[in-house]
């Protein structure tokens, strides 16, 4: 039986119902559930050409969006903070609007060349001035994420894709 140090009651109930709780012993938790972004992931994250951002508003209505921009879209400040620019899009501000109502976010990085996946969950804030904004001076807004959970995932079920020629 797992406890609630790393999982919420819904996760624990699912693990118990489908009999996977035994898989989450202390060694696996320590290795796969982190409260910071270890240095071994920094280069991969900073070189990611895109990621997926999950947000929800104050009532729990969700949105998941693609965030592209090429390598360098993510700036890692330290093991507990990272930032990325908010690119002007269609002006709907679905992600930014959700962050303003509910700071909880999830970032998913997938490398389709080797199948590596990394989940980064945390709390986000929107900055249109100040030191955080200056990390990306050519953009109107910058999102700062304070990391709360990092979970690397195995490459199972990730298709290998070849980048299109530029």
Backbone as JSON Lines, residues from 0, in Angstrom:
{"i":0,"aa":"X","n":[0.84,-1.19,0.0],"ca":[0.0,0.0,0.0],"c":[0.88,1.24,0.0]}
{"i":1,"aa":"X","n":[0.54,2.22,-0.85],"ca":[1.3,3.47,-0.91],"c":[0.71,4.45,0.1]}
{"i":2,"aa":"X","n":[1.42,5.53,0.33],"ca":[0.89,6.57,1.2],"c":[0.75,7.86,0.41]}
{"i":3,"aa":"X","n":[0.34,8.93,1.06],"ca":[0.03,10.15,0.34],"c":[1.17,11.15,0.26]}
{"i":4,"aa":"X","n":[2.4,10.73,0.52],"ca":[3.52,11.66,0.39],"c":[3.75,12.06,-1.06]}
{"i":5,"aa":"X","n":[3.5,11.16,-1.98],"ca":[3.79,11.42,-3.39],"c":[2.56,11.38,-4.29]}
{"i":6,"aa":"X","n":[1.5,10.77,-3.83],"ca":[0.32,10.58,-4.67],"c":[-0.93,11.1,-3.97]}
{"i":7,"aa":"X","n":[-1.86,11.65,-4.75],"ca":[-3.12,12.09,-4.15],"c":[-4.08,10.9,-4.05]}
{"i":8,"aa":"X","n":[-5.17,11.04,-3.32],"ca":[-6.07,9.91,-3.08],"c":[-6.58,9.21,-4.34]}
{"i":9,"aa":"X","n":[-6.82,9.95,-5.4],"ca":[-7.27,9.32,-6.65],"c":[-6.21,8.42,-7.25]}
{"i":10,"aa":"X","n":[-4.96,8.88,-7.23],"ca":[-3.87,8.05,-7.74],"c":[-3.69,6.8,-6.89]}
{"i":11,"aa":"X","n":[-3.75,6.98,-5.59],"ca":[-3.61,5.83,-4.7],"c":[-4.74,4.83,-4.94]}
{"i":12,"aa":"X","n":[-5.97,5.32,-5.07],"ca":[-7.11,4.42,-5.32],"c":[-6.92,3.65,-6.62]}
{"i":13,"aa":"X","n":[-6.45,4.33,-7.67],"ca":[-6.23,3.65,-8.95],"c":[-5.12,2.61,-8.84]}
{"i":14,"aa":"X","n":[-4.04,2.95,-8.15],"ca":[-2.94,2.01,-7.96],"c":[-3.41,0.76,-7.21]}
{"i":15,"aa":"X","n":[-4.23,0.98,-6.21],"ca":[-4.73,-0.16,-5.45],"c":[-5.73,-0.98,-6.26]}
{"i":16,"aa":"X","n":[-6.63,-0.31,-6.99],"ca":[-7.63,-1.02,-7.79],"c":[-6.99,-1.87,-8.88]}
{"i":17,"aa":"X","n":[-5.98,-1.3,-9.55],"ca":[-5.35,-2.02,-10.65],"c":[-4.0,-2.62,-10.26]}
{"i":18,"aa":"X","n":[-3.79,-2.73,-8.99],"ca":[-2.7,-3.49,-8.39],"c":[-1.3,-3.09,-8.88]}
{"i":19,"aa":"X","n":[-1.04,-1.78,-8.84],"ca":[0.31,-1.31,-9.18],"c":[0.99,-0.63,-7.99]}
{"i":20,"aa":"X","n":[0.33,-0.55,-6.85],"ca":[0.91,0.13,-5.69],"c":[2.25,-0.47,-5.3]}
{"i":21,"aa":"X","n":[2.4,-1.78,-5.46],"ca":[3.65,-2.45,-5.1],"c":[4.83,-1.96,-5.95]}
{"i":22,"aa":"X","n":[4.55,-1.39,-7.11],"ca":[5.62,-0.92,-8.0],"c":[6.27,0.36,-7.47]}
{"i":23,"aa":"X","n":[5.6,1.04,-6.55],"ca":[6.09,2.34,-6.11],"c":[6.74,2.27,-4.74]}
{"i":24,"aa":"X","n":[7.76,1.42,-4.64],"ca":[8.52,1.34,-3.4],"c":[9.38,2.6,-3.23]}
{"i":25,"aa":"X","n":[10.02,2.73,-2.1],"ca":[10.8,3.94,-1.78],"c":[11.9,4.2,-2.8]}
{"i":26,"aa":"X","n":[12.57,3.16,-3.27],"ca":[13.65,3.34,-4.25],"c":[13.12,3.93,-5.55]}
{"i":27,"aa":"X","n":[11.99,3.42,-6.02],"ca":[11.43,3.93,-7.27],"c":[10.91,5.35,-7.09]}
{"i":28,"aa":"X","n":[10.29,5.62,-5.97],"ca":[9.8,6.97,-5.71],"c":[10.96,7.97,-5.72]}
{"i":29,"aa":"X","n":[12.04,7.61,-5.05],"ca":[13.2,8.49,-4.97],"c":[13.78,8.76,-6.35]}
{"i":30,"aa":"X","n":[13.8,7.74,-7.18],"ca":[14.4,7.84,-8.51],"c":[13.49,8.55,-9.51]}
{"i":31,"aa":"X","n":[12.17,8.4,-9.37],"ca":[11.26,8.87,-10.41],"c":[10.32,9.99,-10.01]}
{"i":32,"aa":"X","n":[10.26,10.34,-8.76],"ca":[9.39,11.44,-8.32],"c":[10.26,12.46,-7.62]}
{"i":33,"aa":"X","n":[10.54,13.55,-8.3],"ca":[11.46,14.55,-7.75],"c":[10.75,15.88,-7.55]}
{"i":34,"aa":"X","n":[11.23,16.69,-6.63],"ca":[10.66,18.01,-6.38],"c":[11.51,19.12,-6.97]}
{"i":35,"aa":"X","n":[12.4,18.77,-7.88],"ca":[13.28,19.74,-8.54],"c":[13.69,19.15,-9.89]}
{"i":36,"aa":"X","n":[14.29,19.98,-10.71],"ca":[14.76,19.55,-12.03],"c":[16.26,19.3,-11.95]}
{"i":37,"aa":"X","n":[16.66,18.02,-11.8],"ca":[18.09,17.71,-11.66],"c":[18.9,18.16,-12.88]}
{"i":38,"aa":"X","n":[20.14,18.48,-12.63],"ca":[21.04,18.94,-13.69],"c":[21.13,18.01,-14.89]}
{"i":39,"aa":"X","n":[20.93,16.71,-14.68],"ca":[21.03,15.77,-15.81],"c":[19.97,16.02,-16.87]}
{"i":40,"aa":"X","n":[18.91,16.77,-16.53],"ca":[17.84,17.06,-17.5],"c":[17.95,18.46,-18.1]}
{"i":41,"aa":"X","n":[18.82,19.31,-17.58],"ca":[18.86,20.71,-18.01],"c":[19.13,20.86,-19.5]}
{"i":42,"aa":"X","n":[20.15,20.2,-20.0],"ca":[20.49,20.36,-21.41],"c":[19.35,19.9,-22.31]}
{"i":43,"aa":"X","n":[18.75,18.77,-21.98],"ca":[17.64,18.24,-22.78],"c":[16.47,19.23,-22.81]}
{"i":44,"aa":"X","n":[16.12,19.77,-21.66],"ca":[15.0,20.71,-21.59],"c":[15.33,22.0,-22.32]}
{"i":45,"aa":"X","n":[16.5,22.55,-22.09],"ca":[16.86,23.81,-22.75],"c":[17.0,23.66,-24.27]}
{"i":46,"aa":"X","n":[17.29,22.46,-24.74],"ca":[17.41,22.23,-26.18],"c":[16.12,21.73,-26.82]}
{"i":47,"aa":"X","n":[15.09,21.55,-26.03],"ca":[13.82,21.09,-26.58],"c":[13.26,22.15,-27.52]}
{"i":48,"aa":"X","n":[12.86,21.76,-28.73],"ca":[12.31,22.74,-29.66],"c":[10.84,23.07,-29.37]}
{"i":49,"aa":"X","n":[10.21,22.27,-28.52],"ca":[8.8,22.49,-28.19],"c":[8.46,21.7,-26.93]}
{"i":50,"aa":"X","n":[7.29,21.97,-26.38],"ca":[6.73,21.19,-25.28],"c":[5.24,21.4,-25.29]}
{"i":51,"aa":"X","n":[4.54,20.65,-24.46],"ca":[3.1,20.78,-24.32],"c":[2.82,21.35,-22.94]}
{"i":52,"aa":"X","n":[1.89,22.31,-22.87],"ca":[1.56,22.98,-21.62],"c":[0.1,22.71,-21.27]}
{"i":53,"aa":"X","n":[-0.13,22.13,-20.09],"ca":[-1.49,21.89,-19.6],"c":[-1.8,22.91,-18.52]}
{"i":54,"aa":"X","n":[-2.98,23.52,-18.64],"ca":[-3.46,24.49,-17.66],"c":[-4.94,24.21,-17.42]}
{"i":55,"aa":"X","n":[-5.48,24.83,-16.38],"ca":[-6.94,24.8,-16.19],"c":[-7.35,26.07,-15.48]}
{"i":56,"aa":"X","n":[-8.61,26.43,-15.67],"ca":[-9.1,27.64,-15.01],"c":[-9.52,27.34,-13.58]}
{"i":57,"aa":"X","n":[-10.13,28.28,-12.93],"ca":[-10.47,28.12,-11.52],"c":[-11.54,27.07,-11.28]}
{"i":58,"aa":"X","n":[-12.29,26.69,-12.31],"ca":[-13.32,25.66,-12.14],"c":[-12.87,24.3,-12.65]}
{"i":59,"aa":"X","n":[-11.62,24.21,-13.11],"ca":[-11.07,22.93,-13.54],"c":[-11.21,22.63,-15.02]}
{"i":60,"aa":"X","n":[-11.74,23.56,-15.81],"ca":[-11.8,23.35,-17.26],"c":[-10.38,23.41,-17.81]}
{"i":61,"aa":"X","n":[-9.99,22.37,-18.52],"ca":[-8.6,22.2,-18.93],"c":[-8.32,22.69,-20.34]}
{"i":62,"aa":"X","n":[-7.05,22.96,-20.57],"ca":[-6.55,23.31,-21.89],"c":[-5.14,22.74,-21.98]}
{"i":63,"aa":"X","n":[-4.81,22.18,-23.12],"ca":[-3.45,21.73,-23.37],"c":[-3.01,22.35,-24.68]}
{"i":64,"aa":"X","n":[-1.86,22.98,-24.68],"ca":[-1.41,23.66,-25.88],"c":[0.03,23.3,-26.22]}
{"i":65,"aa":"X","n":[0.32,23.39,-27.5],"ca":[1.65,23.18,-28.03],"c":[2.4,24.49,-27.88]}
{"i":66,"aa":"X","n":[3.61,24.43,-27.35],"ca":[4.46,25.61,-27.21],"c":[5.74,25.35,-27.98]}
{"i":67,"aa":"X","n":[5.88,26.0,-29.11],"ca":[7.05,25.83,-29.95],"c":[7.91,27.08,-29.93]}
{"i":68,"aa":"X","n":[8.97,27.04,-30.68],"ca":[9.87,28.18,-30.75],"c":[11.31,27.79,-30.97]}
{"i":69,"aa":"X","n":[11.55,26.49,-30.98],"ca":[12.9,26.01,-31.23],"c":[13.72,25.9,-29.96]}
{"i":70,"aa":"X","n":[14.9,25.32,-30.07],"ca":[15.79,25.22,-28.9],"c":[15.98,26.59,-28.26]}
{"i":71,"aa":"X","n":[15.98,26.62,-26.95],"ca":[16.12,27.89,-26.24],"c":[14.79,28.46,-25.78]}
{"i":72,"aa":"X","n":[13.69,27.78,-26.08],"ca":[12.38,28.27,-25.63],"c":[12.27,28.22,-24.11]}
{"i":73,"aa":"X","n":[13.04,27.34,-23.48],"ca":[13.04,27.21,-22.02],"c":[14.35,27.76,-21.47]}
{"i":74,"aa":"X","n":[14.25,28.58,-20.45],"ca":[15.43,29.05,-19.72],"c":[15.34,28.48,-18.31]}
{"i":75,"aa":"X","n":[16.31,27.67,-17.94],"ca":[16.33,27.11,-16.59],"c":[17.1,28.09,-15.7]}
{"i":76,"aa":"X","n":[16.41,28.6,-14.72],"ca":[17.02,29.55,-13.79],"c":[17.83,28.8,-12.74]}
{"i":77,"aa":"X","n":[17.23,27.76,-12.18],"ca":[17.9,26.87,-11.23],"c":[17.07,25.59,-11.18]}
{"i":78,"aa":"X","n":[17.38,24.7,-10.26],"ca":[16.69,23.4,-10.23],"c":[15.23,23.49,-9.83]}
{"i":79,"aa":"X","n":[14.78,24.64,-9.38],"ca":[13.38,24.78,-8.97],"c":[12.59,25.81,-9.77]}
{"i":80,"aa":"X","n":[13.25,26.45,-10.74],"ca":[12.54,27.46,-11.54],"c":[12.99,27.43,-12.99]}
{"i":81,"aa":"X","n":[12.01,27.58,-13.87],"ca":[12.29,27.71,-15.29],"c":[11.32,28.73,-15.87]}
{"i":82,"aa":"X","n":[11.68,29.27,-17.03],"ca":[10.85,30.29,-17.65],"c":[10.78,30.05,-19.15]}
{"i":83,"aa":"X","n":[9.7,30.53,-19.74],"ca":[9.54,30.47,-21.19],"c":[8.71,31.67,-21.65]}
{"i":84,"aa":"X","n":[8.91,32.12,-22.89],"ca":[8.16,33.27,-23.38],"c":[6.75,32.86,-23.78]}
{"i":85,"aa":"X","n":[5.84,33.81,-23.65],"ca":[4.49,33.63,-24.19],"c":[4.5,34.25,-25.58]}
{"i":86,"aa":"X","n":[4.44,33.39,-26.59],"ca":[4.42,33.88,-27.97],"c":[3.04,34.41,-28.3]}
{"i":87,"aa":"X","n":[3.02,35.55,-28.96],"ca":[1.74,36.08,-29.4],"c":[1.13,35.12,-30.41]}
{"i":88,"aa":"X","n":[-0.1,34.8,-30.2],"ca":[-0.79,33.87,-31.1],"c":[-2.06,34.52,-31.61]}
{"i":89,"aa":"X","n":[-3.18,33.9,-31.3],"ca":[-4.45,34.4,-31.8],"c":[-5.13,35.38,-30.85]}
{"i":90,"aa":"X","n":[-4.47,35.74,-29.77],"ca":[-5.01,36.71,-28.84],"c":[-6.07,36.17,-27.89]}
{"i":91,"aa":"X","n":[-6.3,34.86,-27.88],"ca":[-7.3,34.27,-26.99],"c":[-6.77,34.13,-25.56]}
{"i":92,"aa":"X","n":[-5.47,34.04,-25.38],"ca":[-4.83,33.92,-24.06],"c":[-5.39,32.76,-23.24]}
{"i":93,"aa":"X","n":[-5.6,31.64,-23.89],"ca":[-6.17,30.49,-23.19],"c":[-5.23,30.0,-22.08]}
{"i":94,"aa":"X","n":[-3.96,29.82,-22.38],"ca":[-3.01,29.37,-21.36],"c":[-2.77,30.45,-20.32]}
{"i":95,"aa":"X","n":[-2.47,31.65,-20.77],"ca":[-2.18,32.76,-19.84],"c":[-3.4,33.05,-18.98]}
{"i":96,"aa":"X","n":[-4.58,33.07,-19.58],"ca":[-5.8,33.32,-18.82],"c":[-6.01,32.27,-17.74]}
{"i":97,"aa":"X","n":[-5.76,31.01,-18.09],"ca":[-5.89,29.96,-17.08],"c":[-4.88,30.15,-15.96]}
{"i":98,"aa":"X","n":[-3.64,30.46,-16.3],"ca":[-2.61,30.67,-15.28],"c":[-2.99,31.8,-14.34]}
{"i":99,"aa":"X","n":[-3.61,32.85,-14.88],"ca":[-4.03,33.97,-14.03],"c":[-5.1,33.54,-13.02]}
{"i":100,"aa":"X","n":[-5.92,32.54,-13.38],"ca":[-6.95,32.03,-12.47],"c":[-6.46,30.89,-11.6]}
{"i":101,"aa":"X","n":[-5.57,30.07,-12.14],"ca":[-5.12,28.86,-11.45],"c":[-3.67,28.62,-11.82]}
{"i":102,"aa":"X","n":[-2.74,28.77,-10.9],"ca":[-1.33,28.69,-11.24],"c":[-0.79,27.28,-11.52]}
{"i":103,"aa":"X","n":[-1.57,26.25,-11.26],"ca":[-1.07,24.88,-11.45],"c":[-0.93,24.57,-12.94]}
{"i":104,"aa":"X","n":[0.28,24.12,-13.33],"ca":[0.55,23.81,-14.73],"c":[1.29,22.47,-14.83]}
{"i":105,"aa":"X","n":[1.21,21.89,-15.99],"ca":[1.99,20.7,-16.32],"c":[2.67,20.92,-17.65]}
{"i":106,"aa":"X","n":[3.96,20.63,-17.72],"ca":[4.72,20.72,-18.96],"c":[5.15,19.31,-19.33]}
{"i":107,"aa":"X","n":[4.99,18.97,-20.59],"ca":[5.38,17.65,-21.07],"c":[6.38,17.84,-22.21]}
{"i":108,"aa":"X","n":[7.56,17.3,-22.0],"ca":[8.62,17.32,-23.01],"c":[8.73,15.92,-23.6]}
{"i":109,"aa":"X","n":[8.7,15.83,-24.92],"ca":[8.85,14.54,-25.61],"c":[9.92,14.7,-26.68]}
{"i":110,"aa":"X","n":[10.88,13.81,-26.67],"ca":[11.9,13.76,-27.72],"c":[11.52,12.59,-28.62]}
{"i":111,"aa":"X","n":[11.01,12.91,-29.79],"ca":[10.55,11.87,-30.7],"c":[11.7,11.13,-31.39]}
{"i":112,"aa":"X","n":[12.94,11.6,-31.19],"ca":[14.09,10.9,-31.75],"c":[14.46,9.68,-30.91]}
{"i":113,"aa":"X","n":[14.4,9.84,-29.56],"ca":[14.78,8.71,-28.71],"c":[13.66,8.26,-27.76]}
{"i":114,"aa":"X","n":[12.52,8.94,-27.81],"ca":[11.38,8.54,-27.0],"c":[11.38,9.05,-25.57]}
{"i":115,"aa":"X","n":[12.4,9.79,-25.18],"ca":[12.45,10.29,-23.8],"c":[11.29,11.24,-23.54]}
{"i":116,"aa":"X","n":[10.71,11.09,-22.35],"ca":[9.63,11.97,-21.92],"c":[9.95,12.5,-20.53]}
{"i":117,"aa":"X","n":[9.53,13.72,-20.28],"ca":[9.76,14.32,-18.97],"c":[8.53,15.18,-18.65]}
{"i":118,"aa":"X","n":[7.95,14.92,-17.48],"ca":[6.84,15.73,-16.98],"c":[7.39,16.7,-15.94]}
{"i":119,"aa":"X","n":[6.98,17.94,-16.05],"ca":[7.35,18.95,-15.05],"c":[6.05,19.62,-14.61]}
{"i":120,"aa":"X","n":[5.71,19.47,-13.35],"ca":[4.51,20.08,-12.8],"c":[4.9,21.15,-11.8]}
{"i":121,"aa":"X","n":[4.12,22.21,-11.75],"ca":[4.44,23.27,-10.81],"c":[3.41,24.37,-10.81]}
{"i":122,"aa":"X","n":[3.85,25.52,-10.33],"ca":[3.0,26.71,-10.25],"c":[3.61,27.78,-11.14]}
{"i":123,"aa":"X","n":[2.75,28.4,-11.93],"ca":[3.22,29.4,-12.9],"c":[2.73,30.8,-12.55]}
{"i":124,"aa":"X","n":[3.47,31.78,-13.0],"ca":[3.08,33.18,-12.9],"c":[3.46,33.87,-14.2]}
{"i":125,"aa":"X","n":[2.74,34.93,-14.53],"ca":[2.92,35.67,-15.78],"c":[3.63,36.98,-15.46]}
{"i":126,"aa":"X","n":[4.69,37.28,-16.23],"ca":[5.49,38.48,-15.98],"c":[5.59,39.31,-17.26]}
{"i":127,"aa":"X","n":[5.14,40.57,-17.18],"ca":[5.27,41.45,-18.33],"c":[6.25,42.59,-18.06]}
{"i":128,"aa":"X","n":[6.95,42.5,-16.93],"ca":[8.05,43.42,-16.63],"c":[8.93,42.78,-15.56]}
{"i":129,"aa":"X","n":[10.04,43.41,-15.27],"ca":[10.93,42.91,-14.22],"c":[11.97,41.93,-14.72]}
{"i":130,"aa":"X","n":[12.7,41.34,-13.78],"ca":[13.83,40.47,-14.09],"c":[13.44,39.24,-14.88]}
{"i":131,"aa":"X","n":[12.31,38.64,-14.55],"ca":[11.88,37.44,-15.28],"c":[11.58,37.79,-16.73]}
{"i":132,"aa":"X","n":[10.9,38.89,-16.96],"ca":[10.58,39.33,-18.32],"c":[11.86,39.57,-19.12]}
{"i":133,"aa":"X","n":[12.9,40.04,-18.48],"ca":[14.16,40.33,-19.17],"c":[14.9,39.08,-19.64]}
{"i":134,"aa":"X","n":[14.48,37.91,-19.19],"ca":[15.08,36.68,-19.71],"c":[14.78,36.51,-21.2]}
{"i":135,"aa":"X","n":[13.65,37.06,-21.63],"ca":[13.23,37.02,-23.03],"c":[12.77,38.43,-23.41]}
{"i":136,"aa":"X","n":[13.7,39.37,-23.59],"ca":[13.34,40.78,-23.78],"c":[12.53,41.06,-25.04]}
{"i":137,"aa":"X","n":[12.57,40.17,-26.02],"ca":[11.83,40.42,-27.27],"c":[10.38,39.97,-27.19]}
{"i":138,"aa":"X","n":[9.94,39.5,-26.05],"ca":[8.57,39.0,-25.89],"c":[7.82,39.85,-24.88]}
{"i":139,"aa":"X","n":[6.5,39.96,-25.08],"ca":[5.69,40.8,-24.19],"c":[5.48,40.2,-22.81]}
{"i":140,"aa":"X","n":[5.45,38.87,-22.75],"ca":[5.19,38.2,-21.48],"c":[6.1,36.99,-21.34]}
{"i":141,"aa":"X","n":[6.44,36.67,-20.1],"ca":[7.23,35.48,-19.81],"c":[6.53,34.73,-18.68]}
{"i":142,"aa":"X","n":[6.5,33.42,-18.81],"ca":[5.89,32.56,-17.8],"c":[7.02,31.98,-16.94]}
{"i":143,"aa":"X","n":[6.9,32.15,-15.63],"ca":[7.83,31.57,-14.67],"c":[7.14,30.39,-14.02]}
{"i":144,"aa":"X","n":[7.81,29.23,-14.01],"ca":[7.28,28.04,-13.37],"c":[8.17,27.67,-12.2]}
{"i":145,"aa":"X","n":[7.55,27.56,-11.04],"ca":[8.23,27.04,-9.87],"c":[7.93,25.55,-9.83]}
{"i":146,"aa":"X","n":[8.97,24.76,-9.95],"ca":[8.85,23.3,-10.07],"c":[8.4,22.69,-8.76]}
{"i":147,"aa":"X","n":[7.39,21.82,-8.85],"ca":[6.92,21.06,-7.68],"c":[7.13,19.57,-7.84]}
{"i":148,"aa":"X","n":[7.08,19.09,-9.09],"ca":[7.26,17.66,-9.33],"c":[7.86,17.45,-10.71]}
{"i":149,"aa":"X","n":[8.84,16.56,-10.78],"ca":[9.45,16.17,-12.04],"c":[9.39,14.65,-12.11]}
{"i":150,"aa":"X","n":[8.88,14.16,-13.25],"ca":[8.72,12.71,-13.42],"c":[9.25,12.33,-14.81]}
{"i":151,"aa":"X","n":[10.4,11.67,-14.89],"ca":[10.84,11.13,-16.18],"c":[10.03,9.89,-16.5]}
{"i":152,"aa":"X","n":[9.73,9.71,-17.78],"ca":[8.97,8.55,-18.22],"c":[9.79,7.75,-19.21]}
{"i":153,"aa":"X","n":[9.5,6.47,-19.28],"ca":[10.19,5.6,-20.23],"c":[9.72,5.92,-21.65]}
{"i":154,"aa":"X","n":[10.47,5.47,-22.65],"ca":[10.13,5.78,-24.04],"c":[9.05,4.86,-24.64]}
{"i":155,"aa":"X","n":[8.48,3.98,-23.84],"ca":[7.47,3.07,-24.37],"c":[6.32,3.84,-25.01]}
{"i":156,"aa":"X","n":[5.9,3.37,-26.14],"ca":[4.74,3.89,-26.86],"c":[4.94,5.25,-27.52]}
{"i":157,"aa":"X","n":[6.16,5.8,-27.49],"ca":[6.42,7.06,-28.16],"c":[6.92,6.73,-29.57]}
{"i":158,"aa":"X","n":[6.21,7.2,-30.6],"ca":[6.66,6.89,-31.96],"c":[7.95,7.63,-32.28]}
{"i":159,"aa":"X","n":[8.79,7.01,-33.06],"ca":[10.01,7.66,-33.52],"c":[9.65,8.46,-34.76]}
{"i":160,"aa":"X","n":[9.91,9.75,-34.72],"ca":[9.58,10.62,-35.83],"c":[10.86,11.27,-36.33]}
{"i":161,"aa":"X","n":[10.9,11.54,-37.6],"ca":[12.03,12.18,-38.24],"c":[11.65,13.63,-38.52]}
{"i":162,"aa":"X","n":[12.49,14.58,-38.09],"ca":[12.17,15.99,-38.35],"c":[12.08,16.28,-39.85]}
{"i":163,"aa":"X","n":[11.18,17.14,-40.22],"ca":[11.05,17.53,-41.61],"c":[12.24,18.41,-41.99]}
{"i":164,"aa":"X","n":[12.67,18.31,-43.24],"ca":[13.8,19.17,-43.67],"c":[13.37,20.64,-43.59]}
{"i":165,"aa":"X","n":[14.34,21.45,-43.22],"ca":[14.03,22.91,-43.1],"c":[14.18,23.59,-44.42]}
